[in-house]
Amino acid sequence: MWRKSLAFFNPVSLRACAMLIVAAALSGPLAGPLQAAWFSDNGDREALSQLREGDDALRSNIERAVLTASNRIGWVEISQCGWASNAVLVTVGGQDYAITSLHLMTGKGPGEVHCEPGLAAEYLPNAAYIQLGEYENPGDTWTDFVYERVSLEGPPVNFSRSGSAMPWVHDWVAFRLSRNVSDDIMPEGAWGAGERRGAIRWSERQNPAGPVWVIGYDGRFGDENGWQFSWQGCEQRRLRGEETMLYFSCDITPGASSSLIATMEEGELTLQGIVTATMSPLIGMDKPLPKNAFLWNMGTTSVPMRQKLDPSSLKHDGKGWQAIVPWN
């Protein structure tokens, strides 16, 4: 039952973009040499299941924050069109939303849609605990928790028929959950047992550079380690302007779409953006990380998401969008 459900996942190739190569040729290097392999060797990725098994007394603050954030990301499935992806749980005005990528629902050309917005969709809030083959007892309390499904209400916010050539700032949708899961109390055996799940907060600042953490399912990691979520820390760079791509140096491969890109704020990982694209022609080439960040992997910043879902919490100071109302 569980295997059949998750088989709907289709690791859609994330978009490579020739204009990025042009931009890179026209720009100077944005970063010095970093000791990392490029995008696909997953040498620095770690399974969340492995992280949970560690000695809590030996965990770093970052590792604890990663485990807390992992309770606040999940998996969206639209089985009628064979579509599924990572998703990030946020709460706006007391309503939970699952944010995921628009490009996985649209076709290549304008007007082409391979996944209509009115189809039945579900959110798996505990997908970060799934390890296929380990939970084979439907009706068992832990299995029921791991594979819990919550219906999503359509059409999703920000859906359009723009095709996969859409501006990247538009590459997201947000589904309303039919019931809030952010108020759920985590059960025994889960990270934060006895505590409220919560949701991912918006990042109060879009950092032009600095550390980020990517958490979610990745295609190659899943192929090599079994279907499960993983995490990795790396660097980001971002162009000036509030509606630009962010570039990050974490390994990703097809299937990583919509993974959380988080930054640390006051001891908590917050939503800096979601994974959007990788330089597909270079997948599998384990090269040193390019000095030029325009050749790194790409994400859509959370600013346009917050502008549309929670506009009253932002103001524009002439330089960029600033938070004026504390999140939650």
Disulfide bonds with the S-S distance in Angstrom:
Cys81-Cys115 1.97
Cys234-Cys250 2.10
